[in-house]
Amino acid sequence: MVTRAINSVLLRKPKEIKEEEPAKGDGEEDDDGELEMMEESNSQEEAPEEDEGIVELQGKDLVDRANLLSGIVVQAAFSYTRRGLLDCDKLTVATMLALRILCLQKSIKKEEVDVLIRAPPDPNPKAMPESARSWLSETMWAQLFTLEQLPVFKSVSGLLTQNLEQDSLGWRRWYSENRAEASDLPRSFRDIGHFYRLLLLRVLRPDRLSAALTQFAHDNLGPDFVEQEPFDMQVRRAGAV
């Protein structure tokens, strides 16, 4: 299936059309002409068909082409895989695919992905401030200490837990939003990337994580990875041939 998808967009040079030899004169014998035609037909059957030449690209064209082929491979592999998935599992697979690609591109680190998956609480967190006890649990507070080990959560105004203590009102306002995944974070962490917003949602608003992951897969992979067309038996049958 992947090979078929790639072949559909390969750049190939057009085959050269060989000029036909002019017809022989009436003076030549018919037997000789038929013999030559038979020999030529046999040689064409025995000789392997030459591959069409591949168009060579350089510079930006080569990079764009590589990105196009990479996207086609990812799309074909996911389309084939999701046929055997339950609807509740498709977002999980799409998210894993997006995270894997970002790791290969070195946009994020594997250790950061592990934190998103497990969100382990720090075994020795400092005491929770009184301003946060009314809306944070002890587990959430310990998990925030794990997050602040990542460089992105060490802002100029201090560590994550320090900023949460200093701007408790701003963090509580964000925490109380119905759609926290789309709301602005407090000023010190407003410009962090989408992946790191997932980490905060994982700890503070896990109920909004599914909606955030849907948007994350949409932004990094495309709409086809979160919005599938209705099942079509004819398309499935054609892909299996």
N, C-alpha and C positions, 0 to 999 in steps of 0.2 A: 504493500500500500504506500509506504514511504517512497519507494523507488518510482512508483507511478506518479506520485505528486511532484517529485523532482524533475522527472523527464518531461513533464508538461510545461516547464518553464526553462528548459535548457536552451542556451544560445548556441546555435549551430550555423555554420556557413552553408549556404545553398549549394547543392551539388552542381558540378559543371555539366552542362548538356553537351554531349559529344555530337559533333556534326556528322550527319550521314554521308557516306560516300556516294558520289554521283552514280546514277544507274549506268550499267555497261551498255555498250552499243549492240545493235541488232546482230552484228557479225559474230559475236562470241557465242559459243555453244551453250545451250540451255543446261546440259548436264554439268558442265563446269560450275555454272552459277549455283545450281542446287547443291552441289558438293560443298562449295565454300560456305553457303548459308548453314548447312548442317554442322560443319566444323565450328563455325562461329557460335552457334547455339550451344554446342557441347562445352566450349571453353567458358561461356558465361555461366553455365550451370556449375562447373567445377570450381571456378575462381570464387573465393569468398567475397561477399559484398563489402566494399570499403566503407569505413565509418566516415560520417560527415565530420568535417573539421570543427573543433570547438573554438568559439570566438574568445580571444585573449583580452582580458581587461586589466587595467592598471589604476593605481591611485584611488580616488574617491569612488569611481565606478566599481572597482573590485570590492571595496568595503561594503558599498550598498548592495552589491550582488550577494556577498557572503551573508549579510544580515537578512536578505530576502530568503535565501535558501535555508538559513537557520530557522526563520519563522515558519517556513513551510513544513520543515521536518517536525518542529514542535507541534504545530497544528494537526498534522496528519497522525502523529503518535497519540496525541490526546484524544482526537476524534475516534480512533480505533479503540483506545482503552476505555473510554467512558461508556461504550456500548454495553459492557458487562458490569457497570457500576449502578448501585442504587442512587436515587436522586440525592439522598442525604450525604453520600460520600463524594459526590462530584466536586463540591467546593473544597473538600480536604485535599483531593488529588491535585486540583488546579493550584491551590496554595502551595503545596509541596513542590510543584513544578516551578512556580514563580520564585520561591525561595532558593531552589537549587540553581536556577539560572543566575540570580543575583550573587550567589556565593561564587559561582564560576567566573563571573565578571568582576569579582572582588569588590562589589558595592557594599556587601555586608560580610560578616564573619560567621563561621560555623558556630562559634561559641555564643554569639548573639542569638542565633536561631535556637540553640538549646535552651537559652533562657526563655524565649517565647513559648517553647513547647512545655517546659517543666515548671518554670517560674518558682524555683526553690526559695524558701524563706531563709534569710540569714540566721544562723544559729545563735548569734550573740548581738542582737540589735540593741541600741541604746533605748532608754525609756521613752515611751511615746509622750509627746507634749499634751497638756490638758486641752489645748485648742483643737486637737484632732481626735480626741477620744469619743466625741459625740457622733462622728461619721466614719471613722476608720476602725477596722478590726485589728487585733494584734497580728494576725497572719498577714494582712495587707501591709502593715507597717514593716514587718520583717522582710517581706518581698521587695519593698521599696529600697531597702538597704542593699539587696542583691542588685537591683537595677543601677544604683548609683556607682557600682564598680565599673560600669561602662563609661568610656570617655565622654560620650555625648550627653550624659546626665551630670556632668561637672561643668556648670555654667560659670560665668564671671561673677555671678552673685552668690556662688556657693554650691554645695552638693544638693542633690535632689531633695533629701529629707530636710536639709537646712532651709531651702527655699520654700518647701511646703509649710514649714513652721513659721517662717517670716511672713508668707503671703497665704495664710490659712484661708482667708475669706475668698481669695481668687480661686484657689484650688477647690474649695467646697462648692463654689458656684459652678465650676466646670463639672465637677462630680455629679451635681444635681441636674444637669441638662438631660432632656429626654433623648437627644441624639448627640451624645458626647463625642462620637467619632467624627462629627462634622462641625463641632463647636471649637472656638479658639481656646487654646491652652493659656494659662497665665503667661505674662509677657516674657519672662526669662526663658521659657521653653516653647515659645510660639512657633519658632522657625525650624524645629527638628523635623526630620524626614518622616514619611508615611510609615516606614517600617518601625521606627522608634515610637511612634504614636500607638502602634499595635502593642508594644510592650507595656505602655501605661494602661491601655484598655484591658490587657490581659490581667493586670494586677488590680486596678481600681474599678473597672466597669466590664467584667467578663460577659455580662448580658448583652453588650453591644459589639462583642468581638466578631460575631458571625457577619453582621452587616458591614463591619470594617474590612473583613477579609474578602468579602464580595467585591467591594470597591478596590481593594488592593490588587486582586487578580485581574479585574477589569483594566486598571491603569497600567499594569506591567505586562499583561499578556494580550489583552484585547477583549472586545465584547463577546466574541464567539466562545470564550472559555467560561462564561457565566450565563449566557443566554443561548440555549440550544434550540434548533429547529425541531418541530414534532417528528416523531419516528416515521420513517418512510421505508417500507419494505423493499421497494424497487432500488433505492439508493444502496441499501445494505447488500442486496443481491448482486448489484453491479460491482461493489467493492470487494466481494468475496471471489469474483472470477479471476 
